[in-house]
């Protein structure tokens, strides 16, 4: 049963989706936007993490992270072809997905699942919900992801297979439309902890839990930004504003990597906030 907050958000999104359907000409505007380059140019952003000697891995772990796909009228599916081609060329050990898979009805997730089926990193594919997912039929999204071989993590930790069995991916529910639980997210976690959440604001609910590296999206890097990358309109959320894009040290914890994401939310335009795939190598 959706919470009152989810129901309010869902009604709001339904209204917005109706407006977007008219404003984007049923998706034809996103096709034009992609063709003329207004979706931005997909790139790869690389990070490395050296663990303390006592938690050092047997060999480097290559993590691919992508978020904020917004499949639907505002994002042309060709950008997903670009993304999964990059993932295939990078050959990561594991793929992490940071939420907001759709804009509008949950059925739009089928566009992603067609591509996820053929994406097979050896250690698996893991995902968390975003606010747009929670506000629609998130159970349908979870079912479709399961069929595509993606494990949805809702406040739980999953240990990776050897030789990375000292590593857990710890997936936390969305801080605004979900029901995040730090205790559940880290229960039984192995010594090396990779935190996966939708929004930087999830840090507010950690309750003293430790992680080594964290991944979040939600902000789109503003989606429309000044030439120096500063968003024209700052993202919503108390931590999504200062942590709108980049890699940030978190006091008493590991760094947090915040991605600009892949798709377009609201309008089919990105300016000075190109879509990206994040690759993080952990040693």
Secondary structure, 3 states (H helix, E strand, C coil): CCCHHHHHHHHHHHHHHHHHHHHCHHHHHHHHHHHCCCCCCCEEEEEEECCCHHHCCCCCEEEEEECCCCEECCECCHHHHHHHHHHHHHCCCEEEECCCCECCCHHHHHHHHHHHCCCCCCCCEEECCCHHHHCCCHHHHHHHHHHCCEEECCCEEEECCCCCCCEEEEECCCCCCCCCCHHHHHCCCCCEEEEEEEEHHHHHHCCCCCCCEEEEECCHHHCEECCCCCECCCCCCHHHHHCCCEEECCCCCCEEEECCCCCCCCCCCCECCCCEEEEEEEC
